[in-house]
Amino acid sequence: MSEIDYKKLKFKSGLEIHQQLDANGKKLFCDCPAVLRNDEPDFSVERKLHVVAGESGEVDVAAKYQASLKKTFVYSGHKENSCLIELDEEPPHEVNSEALKIAVQIALLLNCKILPIAQIMRKTVVDGSNTSGFQRTVLIARDGYVETSQGKVGIDTICLEEDSARKIKIDGNKIYWSLDRLGIPLVEIATAPDIKNPEQAKECALKLGDVLRSCKVKRGIGTIRQDVNISILDENRVELKGMQDMKTFLKTIENEVLRQKELSDKKTPTEAEVRNALNDKDCRTEFLRPMPGADRMYPETDLPLLKISRDFINECKKDLPKLRSEIFSEFEKKGLNEEMTKLLFKQNKVDDFRNLTGFYRDVGFIAKMILLFPKEISKKLNKSFGEVDEIVMDNAGDILRNLDKRKISEGDIKDVLVKIVNGESLKDALNVEKKDLSEVEEKILKIIKEKPGLSEKAYMGLVMGEFKGQVGGKEVMGIIGKLLK
Ligand SMILES: [Zn+2]
């Protein structure tokens, strides 16, 4: 598809990813719940932006640009979701340690060096998305990398940040923000501009996504925001915002490169600007604003230095999550197919499954038992999935152990589970009317003698008919195979 010579164009690109963390459902500097709400807010307040002049006294490009717009900001929220901290009327509490732990784990998985002492900073923001006029951010790690098939891409920085308020609507000079999102913990990952072509950018984005999704992060639309910085021919850098749709990712970058190349062909310099990815079928972008100057940062004087101790890092390492991609290949080696592994992730049973594989060798059956049986049984008995699922998971280990000792057969398991769900004890339920396997073998031998010369399949049918589900198909198959040898 692409005939663009990225090397000749001196294509340079880096990614910046913002991912919300799931830190026990709480915000970064207060205990307000980190959930978005769309019902009527309880309160709203109006504020004007105070443009903060930089240390040198000048107001940067972005600040000027925004200030010229003379906006009023309206912030609304719910009492249970936002406290005085979101309204910038009370100093922040200490950093949510769960959020810090998740951020450190992400940094470790990206081979970063963790900073033992970090200063929480205020980053000036002028668009009204923070009630205070700044966003709190803390650099916790640097100098990592992510491997791609085209070489390493450096990770420059990893910051733990508070998310901004959520824009609801613009009405004339007024911009309406919801406070629900303000303060949700985020990590910001910035790669070095090491990326050499769109394919590598995509691979890098997917790798980072894999790392993030292996950790405790929020899921769903709006929980991850991805920007791509692009320059060609040593021209100015352009930032493409909203690049989290992987379907339009490659084409959007290509289009941007073509746009910049066209400018260059016309001897027009590329403006340093931020563009918005539209993620439409044509993969277009549109101008959003001029590129802001370097972030203006001031120390957050309301909070002490953030110390990340050796012990804390060791604790993070101790339960460092495995990468999703590693789990897929681990389970594939055990003999489980991709569909089932996906289901394990979906039903949040990866660790349960791994533990259960110690009890019984047929991993496919284990997966079926914990992923599919609960649904089937809840449907059959007209009980809630959650209730049935809990019972199945509670008894899975014992049942598999009995299966492994051949006290029951695979074919019995669903009935056993049904009995347990219906209130029988595990012991009673396991006591299925089941033929002793030696008795079964005798019977099968008898059938083979009576009707010699049939196929294995034909014997299978006869035997299964004889025992009417009291023995497992697998066991019968094994015996028939043995006897016919
Ligand atoms: Zn709060």
Residues whose N, C-alpha, C, O or C-beta is under 5 A from the ligand:
A	BS01	ZN	C30 C32 N81 S82 C83 I85 E86
